[in-house]
Amino acid sequence: MKSKHLVVSALAMAISGAFGLAMAADAPTLSPEAKAASAKLYFERCAGCHGILRKGATGKNLEPVTSAKKPDGTVVEGGTLKLGHNRLEKIIAYGTEGGMVNFDDLLTKEEISNMATYIQMKPDTPPEWGMKDMMNSWKLVVKPEDRPKKQMNKINLKNVFSVTLRDAGEVALIDGDTKQIWGIVKTGYAVHISRVSKSGRYVYVIGRDGKLDLIDMWFEKPTVVATLKVGIEARSVETSKFKGFEDKYAIAGSYWPPQYVITDGETLKPLKIMSTRGQDVDGEYHPEPRVASIVATEGKPEWVVNLKETGMIRLVDYSDLKNLKETTIESAKFLHDGGWDSTKRYFLVAANASNKVAVVDTKTGKLAALVDTKAKPHPGRGANFVHPKFGPVWATSHLGADVISLIGTDPAKHPKEAWKVVAELKNHGSGSLFVKTHPKSTNLWADAPLSAEKDQAESVTVYDIKNLDKAPEVINIAKLADLPEGKAVKRAVHAEYNATGDEVWFSIWAGKTEASAIVIMDDKTRKLKHVIKDPKLITPTGKFNILNTQHDIY
């Protein structure tokens, strides 16, 4: 469980009491060493859903004492202290039906017990991270003028996959044509996403520890040419795509501190920091509105920045950084991932805990709709296809329900179906993270890696888009990998198509010390095509095909 990155240890020290915040007198305690270790584990495994301040978002509030007012005015007291140690241990060990994974195959009994104690203790506030900190962290490894003037390798860059090796703090660049690892680069811990420059030359990857790396694929081997630590914890990065601004800027959003930074696109030099703290859609102040996701529009010099806790969506105009313009759109809590409709005019983003999907019309700069869905939509980028009956739709899977929701996206030709859930497809389980298709495919694939059921977590469901009344096929992807047995569940996660749209790649996400793999399916036959096995593939999770990521093809 030990991270190789010093920033994680630094954060653990910060949130384990290094800033001297007092603890409730009746709260349980840990030794300084156990508290630091639990703080580090909390950052690595829990903070993404529950927040560094433990106020909750996709996951529950984990503060020791909470109070909530019902519509009738009565106040309900709660919190981790009220749940008690034994109950907390069971939740951590065995997970929940709402999408929380079981940790009994990842943590020891002592770690689970200590974590149950840790979350009954008062949360500590980590430090801020401003321009001075960023500039001290910035490293320009290779100046733009010293980089290759042309591609120095013979790799088909359009079909390269940027693959997150979660617990190794690395990214593997895999040649999609040969199925061989082209290169592995050191990055931040648990890279959340890879984005591609408008030119297709650069890959921007950001770790959960806030480390942003710029990878140049024109070298003989993929090479990190610049790095920047944008915060203590982060998830999102994007580039400028509007004509005249190609590769000019990059933007990275932090979970902590709650802010985003605009950098030079070719060097990552930080240029401007903007805080996201403020009131939520209910008018209440929130100290931790984390930047959940960012996308770039191509019709304007603009980014769509989604703030998780407040439910606010900011349209950031980057045409003049000195006089930066933001349009704030009220949607719903708690915003997470999302993607474009097929026209790339409308952006659809999940508001997880509100059980809604917000639709932004980027042409008018206004909210087009709030769509009610089943529990905890989690689309990744979602999936676009033409439904035989309802016309163009965008699909999302769910953490908290065993369905795939199809939302109509054509207000011009299908106004009655627009911005409504027009159909729900039965998934093989809840706990789904990603749904995927491709313009050249007639299949729709959905995973369920956070299901509490082992067989469901190992499997995917695939639907025939042309005949959605037909029963879908459920395939156990983990068994196809033919890996040795281990303690951890072998979770099948994150479908990604190759550049030609005839292969679907899945990660088999096992334990840090256990064998993992990437399983490649033939999209047409739905049969196994290839398995990539390598000791270097340590906990592979997200995979991002360069062509599909560059052009937002899903």
N, C-alpha and C positions, 0 to 999 in steps of 0.2 A: 504493500500500500504506500510505500515511500515514494514521494515525487522527487524528480531530479532537479526541479526548478526552485531556486532560492526564494522566489517571490511567494510561493505557496507557504514556505516556512515563515517568511516575514509576516504574511497575512495571519498565519496561525498565531504568532506571537501577539499581533495587534488585537485579534478578536478573542484571545485567551486571557486578556487582562493586563496586557502591557501598558494600557493607558489608564489603569488605576480606577476603573469604574466600579462602584460598590455593588455588592450582591445582596439580594434580600436575605435578611437574617435567618429566615426559616427555610431557605432553599438548601438542597443538598450540595455537597462540595466534592471536588476532585483535587488530587495533588496537582501542583503546577505542571508536572510532566504529562500526566494523564489529560489535563485540560488542554494543553497545547496540542497533543496528539488528536484529541477529539475535535478541536477547532479546525485542524488541518483536514480531517476527514469530512467535517461538515462542509467546508469550502468545496472540496473535491466532489462530494456526492449529493449534497442536500441543498446548498445555497441557490442553485439554479431555479428550483421550484419554490422554495420557501423564503428566499431572500436573505441577504447577509444580516439584516436587522431582524429577521425571523417574523416579519409581519404578514407573510403569506402572499401568494399570487395564484399560480397554477396549483401549488400545494397549499396545505392548511397553514394558518397562523400558528407559530411555535413559540410564542412568548409565554413565560411562566404564568402570568395572570392576564386574563382578557375579560372584557365586558362588552356585551352587545345589546342594543335596544330593539325589542320587538315592535311591530306596527302598533300594538296596543299600549306601548309605553313601558312595559315591564322590562327590567334589565336582567339579562342572563349572564352569570359569571362563568368563566371557563378558563382554559389555559392548560399548559402541560403539567403544572403542579396538581391540578384537579384530576387529570387523567391518571396520574400516578406512575410509579416506576415500572411495575409489572406490565401494565397495559401498553406503555410506550415501548418496552422491549419487544412485545409481541407484534406491534405495528411495524417496528423497524425490521424485525426478523422475517415476518411473513408477508409484508406488504398489504395493500388494500385493493378492493375492487375498483376504486376510483382512478387507478392508473399508477399508484406507487409500487415500484418493483420490490420484491423481497430481497433482503440483504444478508440472509443467513448463508448464502453461498459466496458472499463477497467479504464479509467481515467475520472476525472471530467472536465468540461469546463475550469475551472481555470487552472488545471494541463496541459491541452492541449495548452492553450494560453501561459502559462509560458514556456512550452517546445519549442514552436515555437520561442519564444524570445531567449531562452537559446542556441539553435543551430545557431542563428545569431551572437552569441558572440564568441570571440576567444577561441578555445579549450585550456585548461590548461593541462599540462603534469603531470601525477601522479608520485609518487616516484619509485625508483628502489627497488628491493627486492633480497638481496644477501644471502650469506651463514650465516652471523651473524644473519640476520632477521629470516632465516629458523630455525636455531638452537634454537633461542629464542622461536619460535612458536612450536617446536617439543615436543610432549608429549607421552611418552611411558607409557600407562595406565596400561597394564598388560604385564610383561616380558614374553618372550617365554617359559622360564622354569616354569613359574607359571600358564601356560594355561593348559587346559585339555589334558590328554594323549590319550583320545579316545572321541568319540562323546557322549555327555552327555544328548542327547535328542533322541526321536524316530521319528523325522521328516524325511521324505524322501527328503534329501537335493537336490537331482537331480531335483526335481520338485518344488523347491522354486523359487519365483519370487521376485527380488529386484525392488521395485517400487518407482520411484521418486515422492515425494510430494513437488512439485515445490516451492510454496510460503510459505510453513511451514518450509522449511529448514530441511527436514527429509526424511528418506527412510523407507518404510514399507516392511518388509519381509513377504510375503504371502505364506502360505502352498497351493501349487497347487492341492494337493489331496483333502483337506477338504474345500478349498476356504475360510479359516479363516486367519485373520492377526495373524501371529506368534509373531511378535515383531516390534516395531517402534524405530528407533534410530535417535538421533540428528546428523545432518551432516552440510555441508556447504549449502549456499543458492542455490536453483535451481540446484540440482545435474544433471549434463549433461549425465553422463554415469556410468554404473556399469561394472566392469570387474572382472573376477574370476581367482584365482590362478590355476596353473597347477594341483595342488592336489585336487581342488574342495572344499577346506576347507574355504578359505578366499574370501571375497568380498571387492574390492577396489572401493570406490565411490569418485568422485571429484565434488565439487560445483563450480558454476560460480565465487564465491568469492575466489577461489584458495585453499579452505580447502579440504585436502585429508584425508579420514578416512579409516581405516582398520578394517573390521568387521569379527569377528571369529564366525563361525556357529557351533562350537563344544560345546559351552556352552549350558546350558538349554534354555536360550533365546539368540538371536543374540546380541553380545557384541562388542562395539568399544574398541579395544586393543591398538590402536596407532593413533595419528593424526599429521598432518603437514600442515602448510600453505605454499604452493609452490609459491605463487605470489599474485598479486592483483586481477587478473581475470584468469580463466583457464577453460579448457574443456576436457582434455584427460588424460587417465592413462592406463597403460598396465603393464604386468608382463613378466618375463623371462620364456621361455617355452622350450628352447633347452635342450636336455638330459644332465644331470649333473649340470644344472643351474635352475632346477625347484624350483620356489618360492624364489630364491636367491636374485633377484633384482626386483624393480619396477621402472617405469619411468613415470613422469608426465610432461605434457607440459603446458606452460602458454600462455595466450593471452597478459597479461602484468605482468612483463616485458616480452618481447619476448625471451623466453629461455625454456630449459627443464632441469629437475633435475633427476638424478639417485639416488635411495635410496636403503637401505637394504629392502629386500622383507618382512621380518617378523617383523621389528620394525619401518620402514619408516624413519630411521635416514638418513639425506641427505649425499650423498657421493661425488657427482660431479655435477656442474652446467655448462651448455653449452649455450652460447648466440646463437640466430638465426638471429641477425641483419646482413644485407648485401645487395648485389645487387640482383635485380630481374632478370627474364629471358630476359628482355630487356636491362640489363646492368645498370639500374638506382638504386641508393641506396634507401632503404626503412627502416625507423626507427622502424617499427612495424610489422615484419613478425611473425604473431601469429601461434602457434602450433595448427593446426586444429584437427588432429587425429593421432593415433599411433596404429600400430598392431605389433604383434610378429610373426616372422617366426619360424617354428618348425624344419626346416632342417638346420638352422644355429643359432649361438648365435647372433641374429640380430633383431633390431627393424626397422620398416619402419616409419619414422617421416615426416609428411606432413606439409609444411610451407605455410600458406594461401596466404599472399600478394605477396611473391616472386615467387611462382610457383615452388619452389625447393623441391625436395624430398630427404631426407637424410637417408641412410642406416647406422645405428649405430651399430657397432660391440662391444658388451659388454663383450667379453672374457677377456679383459685386460683394466680395467678402468684407470689405470695409464698411459697407452699408447693408449688412445681411438682412434679408427679409424672410420672415416666417409667417405662414398661415396656419393657425391652430384649429383643428377640426375635432369636435367632441364626438366620441363614439361610445365605447363601453369598456369596462374593466374585464379581464386583465389581458391586454393585447400581447400577441405572441408572433408566430410566423404567418406568412401569407404569400400570395403570388398573383400574377396578372391573369386576367381573362384572355381569351384568344386574340382579341383586338389590341391588347396592351393599352387600352384606355382606362379600364377599371382595375383597381387593385383591391383584392379581397384578403382580409386579415382576420384571424381568429381572435376573439375575445374569450379566452379559455373558460375562466370561472363564471362568466356571465352567460355561457351557453349561446353565444351569438357569433356571427361573422359580420364584420363591418365592411362596407363597400364604398370606396373612394373614387369619385369621378375626377381623374387628374386633368381632364380638359377644362372643367369648370372650377376645379379646386374646392369641391364641396362633397359632403357626405351624400351618397346616393341612396343608401339603405342600411338598416340594421336587420339582419336575417336571424330569426330564432332557429336554433338547431338542438339536437340531442346534446348530452353532457360532454363538455370539454373538447370542442373541436380542435384538431391538431393536424393541419394539412401539410406541413413542410411548405413547399411551393404550391401544392394542390395539383390537380390534373384537369386538363381541358379536352373535351371531345363533343361531338354532335350526337345528342340523344335521338333515337329513331322517332320519338313522339314529341319531345319538349324542345328540340333544337339545341343550340349551344349551351353547354352546362360546364360548371366548374365543380370539382369534387373535393371533399375533405373527409378524412377519417377522424376517429374520436378516441381520446384517452378513456373516457368514462362511459362509452356505449359501444355495443358491437354492431355498429352500422357504418356505412359510407353514405354521407349526405350529398345529394346532387342539387346544385343551386343554378337556376336559370340565369343566363348572362346576356340575353339579347333583348333589350327593351324596345328596339326598333321593330323587329319582325315577330317577336314573341312576347308582347307586353304583358299578357296574363301570367306568364311563367317567370318573368324577370324578377330577380331578387327574392325568390321564394325557394324553399326546399321542395322540389317537384317530385323527388323520389328518394327512398332510403333502401340501400342494398345491404343485405345481411352479411356481416363480416364473420370470420371464424372465431373472433374473440374481441373483447375490448382491449384497451392498452395499446392501441395502434398509434404509431408515430408518423407514418408516411403512406401516401397513396401516389401512384405514378402511372402515366401512359405516355404515348408519343404520337405525333401527327401521322406517322406511317404505320402505327399499330392498331389492331382491333382488340387489344387486351387492356384491362385495367387491373393493376396489381396493388394489393394492400397487405401490410404487415401487422403484427400485434406483439412486438417484442417485450412490452411491459405487462403483458398478461401474467396473472399469477399461476396460470396453468402451463406446465412445462411444454406439452405438445403444441399448445397454441402459440407460445412464444417462439417456438422453433419453426413455425409454419407461416405460409402466406396464402391469401385467397386471390384467385385470378378470375376475372369476369370477361364474358364475351360482350363487347360493347354493342355489336350488331344484334344481339339477342339477349337482352338483360333479363328476360323471363326464364331463361335457361339456368339451371342450378350451377353456381360457380364451382370451380375446382379448387380444392385445398391441397397444397403440396408442402410436405415437410422438407424444407430446404436444408436444415441442419443435418438430417440423415444423409442427404445426397453428398454432403461434404466428406462423410466417412472419416470423422476425426475420432481420436481416442477418447474414451470416457473420462470425465473429470468431475469436479465438485460443482462447478458453475453451470448454469443453464446456458445452452448454446443458442443465443437469441438471433433470429433472422431479422435483419433491419435494413432499411433504406434502399429501396429499388432505385437503380439509375440505369438509363439506357446508354448504349454506345452511340457514336456519331451518326451511324447509318440507321439506327432505330430497329435493328433486328436482334439485338441481344439485351438482356436485362441482368444487371449485376446486383447481387445481394451480399451484405457482410454477415459473417457468422461471428457474433460478438460474445466471446467466452471470457473466462477469467484472465487476469493479467499474466499469470504464470502458466496458463493452459494454451493449447494449440487453437488457433483461430484460422479462418480461411475466407476467401471470396468465392462465391458460387455464381457461375455464369449460366443463365438459362437461354435457350433458343426461344425467342419470343413467339415465333410462328407455331412451333410444335409443342412448346411448353416442356420440353425435355432438357435434361442436363447436357450442357455443351462442354464446360470446362470448370475445373476447380483450381484456384491459385492457392498453393500452400507454401509457406516460407516461415522460418523461425522469426524473421524480421516483422512479420505481420502480427504485431501485438495489439490486441483489442481493436481491430478495424471497425469503424462505425460509418460516418458519412463518406460518400464517394461523389465526386463532382466531375462529370465529363466536360472537357474544355469547351467544345462547340455548343453543347446544350446550355451550359452555364453562361457562356458569353452572350448568347442570344435569347436567354430565358425561354428555352423550349421545354415545355411540359404540358 
